[in-house]
Amino acid sequence: MQAVRNMFRAAWTSAERLEGKTVVITGANTGIGKETAIDLAKRGAKVIMACRDMDRAQAAMKEVVESSGSQQVTCMRLDLADSKSIREFAEAINKGEPQLNILINNAGVMVCPYGKTADGFEMQIGVNHLGHFLLTHLLIDLIKRSAPARIITVSSMAHSFGSINLEDINSEKSYNKSGAYSQSKLANVLFNRLLAKKLEGTGVTTYSLHPGVIQTDLWRHLSGPQRFVMKMVSPFTKSPVQGAQTTIYCAVEPSLEKESGGYYSDCAPASCSAAAKDDDMAQKLWELSCQLLSITWE
Ligand SMILES: NC(=O)c1ccc[n+]([C@@H]2O[C@H](COP(=O)([O-])OP(=O)(O)OC[C@H]3O[C@@H](n4cnc5c(N)ncnc54)[C@H](OP(=O)(O)O)[C@@H]3O)[C@@H](O)[C@H]2O)c1
């Protein structure tokens, strides 16, 4: 019902400015992340593009600078499939940046063949959830000191097809590439929900979202019938600029200042699945994530 209502809403626009604010966007060299970087740079924010490939990052940064007219855009190396890289990135941010007002956990991989991160995690749960969980953990003190601040995690409506397999989170016993993607996107919503509770009273608010169905490089691993279906629906998909709007809404909309932990789509609150509201599972996933990453985060 909410989805139907959203279809008839006027497009969201905002003249909100972000001078003096610092933003980190993961996976900002292409797709939704790059369009988000352009928009937030236009609003006057200092934008740090966190990307795994520095050649692609430099080329994208040039585009972001040209399109936004802002010189306050930089790129830094971050490979979410490697906790060493995540730690190096976070250390550089913690040392080099006096503040971090908006963290956008955007990077993602979808339905890739079975693979493992440097730390031995299945690639989709490893990059989409565990990588962002560790990154957020390592930056949280700086983000708290920068309050009011926001943490945005880009999930997907695919979360509603997912379940968390606590006994085999890395799909070692059996791997279904769509199931592993859905699991990782459900993990994003559960993480966002519990993170909001843990951050109550700190001035840091959190948001997760479905950006829409957008033609981006994310589809690179689709094959066979899935690729055919995506080709058929492609005339009805959003552009990357349209796909970035809900992320931008969560990052800048003033009326969201007092909201935290919610799920959004089409620049409005949206319903997430029952599994995504399971606080007991959110807690278990949090504990398992800490254990896998060898961190303590109460
Ligand atoms: N497109 C859709 O229809 C859709 C729908 C629902 C949700 N989403 C979500 O939207 C987010 C952005 O996706 P998109 O559509 O913009 O896809 P995209 O164009 O493929 O962008 C994904 C970004 O993530 C980066 N990335 C992948 N693995 C990484 C790693 N190990 N370390 C650091 N960065 C990594 C990619 O870097 P490289 O360029 O180096 O690979 C790229 O910059 C994802 O979280 C996705 O799940 C997208």
The ligand as an SDF file (V2000), in Angstrom:
LIG
                    3D

 48 52  0  0  0  0  0  0  0  0999 V2000
   20.9770   -1.2780   -8.8150 N   0  0  0  0  0  0  0  0  0  0  0  0
   19.8990   -1.7350   -8.2180 C   0  0  0  0  0  0  0  0  0  0  0  0
   18.8960   -2.0600   -8.8770 O   0  0  0  0  0  0  0  0  0  0  0  0
   19.8640   -1.8640   -6.7150 C   0  0  0  0  0  0  0  0  0  0  0  0
   18.6590   -2.3180   -6.1390 C   0  0  0  0  0  0  0  0  0  0  0  0
   18.6060   -2.4640   -4.7620 C   0  0  0  0  0  0  0  0  0  0  0  0
   19.7180   -2.1560   -3.9780 C   0  0  0  0  0  0  0  0  0  0  0  0
   20.8730   -1.7280   -4.5810 N   0  0  0  0  0  0  0  0  0  0  0  0
   22.0240   -1.4520   -3.6920 C   0  0  0  0  0  0  0  0  0  0  0  0
   22.5600   -0.1930   -4.0250 O   0  0  0  0  0  0  0  0  0  0  0  0
   23.9430   -0.1520   -3.6590 C   0  0  0  0  0  0  0  0  0  0  0  0
   24.7540    0.4670   -4.7840 C   0  0  0  0  0  0  0  0  0  0  0  0
   24.6290   -0.3690   -5.9040 O   0  0  0  0  0  0  0  0  0  0  0  0
   24.6930    0.1470   -7.4250 P   0  0  0  0  0  0  0  0  0  0  0  0
   23.4330   -0.2920   -8.0800 O   0  0  0  0  0  0  0  0  0  0  0  0
   25.1170    1.5570   -7.4940 O   0  0  0  0  0  0  0  0  0  0  0  0
   25.8310   -0.8520   -7.9470 O   0  0  0  0  0  0  0  0  0  0  0  0
   27.2390   -0.6100   -8.6650 P   0  0  0  0  0  0  0  0  0  0  0  0
   27.0880    0.3860   -9.7570 O   0  0  0  0  0  0  0  0  0  0  0  0
   27.7270   -1.9770   -9.0020 O   0  0  0  0  0  0  0  0  0  0  0  0
   28.1050    0.0240   -7.4950 O   0  0  0  0  0  0  0  0  0  0  0  0
   28.5490   -0.7640   -6.4290 C   0  0  0  0  0  0  0  0  0  0  0  0
   29.7770   -0.1220   -5.8440 C   0  0  0  0  0  0  0  0  0  0  0  0
   30.2690   -0.9650   -4.7950 O   0  0  0  0  0  0  0  0  0  0  0  0
   31.6580   -1.1030   -4.9730 C   0  0  0  0  0  0  0  0  0  0  0  0
   32.2080   -2.3040   -4.3600 N   0  0  0  0  0  0  0  0  0  0  0  0
   31.9530   -3.5970   -4.6620 C   0  0  0  0  0  0  0  0  0  0  0  0
   32.7370   -4.3940   -3.9110 N   0  0  0  0  0  0  0  0  0  0  0  0
   33.4980   -3.5900   -3.1270 C   0  0  0  0  0  0  0  0  0  0  0  0
   34.4990   -3.8100   -2.1620 C   0  0  0  0  0  0  0  0  0  0  0  0
   34.9430   -5.0410   -1.8770 N   0  0  0  0  0  0  0  0  0  0  0  0
   35.0500   -2.7470   -1.5390 N   0  0  0  0  0  0  0  0  0  0  0  0
   34.6540   -1.4910   -1.8360 C   0  0  0  0  0  0  0  0  0  0  0  0
   33.7340   -1.2240   -2.7590 N   0  0  0  0  0  0  0  0  0  0  0  0
   33.1470   -2.2640   -3.4040 C   0  0  0  0  0  0  0  0  0  0  0  0
   31.8390   -1.1260   -6.4900 C   0  0  0  0  0  0  0  0  0  0  0  0
   33.1930   -0.9130   -6.8250 O   0  0  0  0  0  0  0  0  0  0  0  0
   33.7780   -1.4000   -8.2720 P   0  0  0  0  0  0  0  0  0  0  0  0
   33.2690   -0.4360   -9.2860 O   0  0  0  0  0  0  0  0  0  0  0  0
   35.2430   -1.3380   -8.0510 O   0  0  0  0  0  0  0  0  0  0  0  0
   33.2580   -2.7900   -8.4860 O   0  0  0  0  0  0  0  0  0  0  0  0
   30.9240    0.0310   -6.8610 C   0  0  0  0  0  0  0  0  0  0  0  0
   31.5740    1.2560   -6.6490 O   0  0  0  0  0  0  0  0  0  0  0  0
   24.3410   -1.5960   -3.3260 C   0  0  0  0  0  0  0  0  0  0  0  0
   24.4360   -1.7530   -1.9360 O   0  0  0  0  0  0  0  0  0  0  0  0
   23.1780   -2.4210   -3.8700 C   0  0  0  0  0  0  0  0  0  0  0  0
   22.9750   -3.6250   -3.1480 O   0  0  0  0  0  0  0  0  0  0  0  0
   20.9660   -1.5530   -5.9090 C   0  0  0  0  0  0  0  0  0  0  0  0
  1  2  1  0
  2  3  2  0
  2  4  1  0
  4  5  1  0
  4 48  2  0
  5  6  2  0
  6  7  1  0
  7  8  2  0
  8  9  1  0
  8 48  1  0
  9 10  1  0
  9 46  1  0
 10 11  1  0
 11 12  1  0
 11 44  1  0
 12 13  1  0
 13 14  1  0
 14 15  2  0
 14 16  1  0
 14 17  1  0
 17 18  1  0
 18 19  2  0
 18 20  1  0
 18 21  1  0
 21 22  1  0
 22 23  1  0
 23 24  1  0
 23 42  1  0
 24 25  1  0
 25 26  1  0
 25 36  1  0
 26 27  1  0
 26 35  1  0
 27 28  2  0
 28 29  1  0
 29 30  1  0
 29 35  2  0
 30 31  1  0
 30 32  2  0
 32 33  1  0
 33 34  2  0
 34 35  1  0
 36 37  1  0
 36 42  1  0
 37 38  1  0
 38 39  2  0
 38 40  1  0
 38 41  1  0
 42 43  1  0
 44 45  1  0
 44 46  1  0
 46 47  1  0
M  CHG  2   8   1  16  -1
M  END
$$$$
